[in-house]
Amino acid sequence: MNIEWINGFTIKVSVENDEVIISANREGLLSLAKQLSDMAEMDMGMHVHYDEYNSLEKGSAQLIIEKVE
């Protein structure tokens, strides 16, 4: 999957009290929306890893999104 980001995006993922919080600016939300839309058209089992080393803000928890059935 070709992951594209809109310039200026920021996304942070945190876990507090067993709740996952995704905090993003406009560009981050639009980028994620496009990626999720693209993923919906792919084969089952497709997954994407997001972490602070490739897309999320420093200190973010890892986020894995997987397509099922």
Secondary structure, DSSP 8 states (H G I E B T S, - for coil): ------TT--EEEEEETTEEEEEE-HHHHHHHHHHHHHHHTS-TT-EEEE-TTTTS-TT---EEEE---
